[in-house]
């Protein structure tokens, strides 16, 4: 029994669709983003969900490292004011 030849146009088309979908997902949902809507996430930390004070948290109190920080940074995670919190 002879094998059917591979239709490379179909294979390449499917690969292109998969690549585009992956790119869209990576742009819309950044890796590591764990922010959930409707919760008590402080807007100073837009890429992770860290509650607003109180209590005052330290880097050792949270699992996140190297995340974006916007002013006013109520927990003072960005000690050198470069926009990155809890730098590892």
N, C-alpha and C positions, 0 to 999 in steps of 0.2 A: 504494500500500500504506500503510495507516494505522499510525502508531506506537502502541505500547502505552503507556498512561498509566503514569507513575511511581508506584510504591507507596511513598508517603512514610513509612508506618509501618515498612516494611522498612529503608529508608534510615536513618531516625532510630534504629532499633534497632541496626543495625550500627555507626553512629557512637557510640552509647552504649557498646556493648561495647568498641569500640576505645579510647574515653576511659577506661573503667574499667581495662582491661588496661594502658594507658600509666601511669595513676596508680599501680597496684600495682607495676609495674616500677620506677618512680621512687622509690617508698618502699623497696622491697627492695634494689635495686641503685642506690645513689646515684651520680650522675654523677661521674666522676673517681676512683671507687673502684677501685683496682688491686691490692687485697690478694688474694693467692693462698694457699689453705689448704695446710698441710703444708710451707711454706717457712720461712725464717728471718726472718720479719717480727717486728719488735719491737712488743710490745703497747702501748707508749707512743704509737704512731702508728697508731690503729685504722682509718683510712680510706685509707691508702697502705701500700705494702710497703717498709719501710726496714729493712735488717738491723741486728741488735744489734751493738754494738761488740765486739771491734775490727774494723776500724779506726774511729777517731773521725771522723765525717763533719761537714762544714760545709754550709751551704745551697748554696754554689757546687758542691758535689759531687753534688747530687741534682736531678732535674727538677721536683720538686713545690714549690708555693707555697701559702700560706694554708690549711694543713691542720690538722686537730684534733690537739692534743698533750695527753697525759695524763701525770701524774707517774709515774716519776721523770725522764723526758726525758733519757736518757743521752747524747744527742748535743748537748743544749743548743740545740735549734732554736727554742725559745720563750724568747727572752732577756728579754722583759718580763713573763713569767709570766701572760699573758692567755688561754692555752689555744690559741693559733694559732701554728703554726710557719712560719718563713721568710716572714714577712709582706712582701709586695711593695709 
